[in-house]
Structures are given as structure tokens and as C-alpha cells.
Amino acid sequence: MILDRVFVKTLYMEVLETFLENPSTVMSISEISRKLNKNVGSIFRIIPELKKRNIVEELQVSPKRYAYRLNLDDPMVVRLYEFYISLRKTIEVSKPR
């Protein structure tokens, strides 16, 4: 994880970083749960906060199923993504070889 080099590691930050690492990928809560090896219910509680802040967008993939992706239509999210990429590059450059 890259964000935990700067911010306190929380499940919210882990979920956010999952979206930042996969900006155009549409993911269900189950997929996010598997990627992070966390309980589905825990991820389910984080998603509404990310939606409220307009960081992720919700897509209806079937009548009763939803999936989510990073909302790159929002200028703030684009800046957050740019910051994340910049931070990742900085960390990669500073790693001892």
C-alpha cells in the first residue's frame, strides 16, 4: 500500500487505494473484499462514504447488483488520482536498489 506511507492505515484508505490502483475497473463489493482479504460487510459500510464524497460512482450491473469504479469525471478525484500516481512514483524512485 502506498497511502499508508503518508496516512494512517484504515480500511477506508485501503478501499480508496484499491480504486486508485484500478481507476477504470468496475468492481463489486465482493471483488473488493477478495482483493483486500476483508469481510464483505466491512467493505459494504465503506462504499456509501466514498459515494457520498463522489469518489466512486455506482453502476447497476443487473436488476439487484451494483458495482463501483473511481469517479474520474469529478475534478477533485482526478487531482486525488494524480497525487496518488505522483506519490507512487516518488516512493518507487526513493526505494534502495
BELBELSUL-V565013 format. One record per backbone hydrogen bond with DSSP energy under -1.0 kcal/mol. NH is the residue of the N-H (numbers start at 1). CO is the residue of the C=O. E is the energy in kcal/mol with one decimal. If there is no record, write none. Layout:
# BELBELSUL-V565013
nh:co:e
NH:CO:E
NH:CO:E
This chain:
# BELBELSUL-V565013
nh:co:e
5:2:-2.0
6:3:-1.7
7:3:-3.5
14:10:-2.1
15:11:-2.7
16:12:-2.6
17:13:-2.7
18:14:-1.8
19:15:-1.8
20:16:-2.3
21:17:-2.5
25:22:-1.2
27:68:-3.1
32:28:-2.2
33:29:-2.5
34:30:-2.3
35:31:-2.5
36:32:-2.1
37:33:-1.1
38:33:-2.1
43:39:-1.7
44:40:-2.7
45:41:-1.3
47:43:-1.9
50:46:-1.6
51:47:-2.6
52:48:-2.8
53:49:-1.8
54:51:-1.7
55:50:-2.4
56:50:-1.1
57:69:-2.8
59:67:-3.4
61:65:-1.9
62:65:-1.5
67:59:-2.6
68:27:-2.9
69:57:-1.6
71:55:-3.0
72:70:-1.5
74:71:-1.5
78:74:-2.2
79:75:-2.2
80:76:-2.2
81:77:-2.8
82:78:-2.5
83:79:-2.6
84:80:-2.4
85:81:-2.5
86:82:-2.5
87:83:-2.9
88:84:-2.6
89:85:-2.4
90:86:-2.3
91:87:-2.5
92:88:-2.4
93:89:-2.4
94:90:-1.9
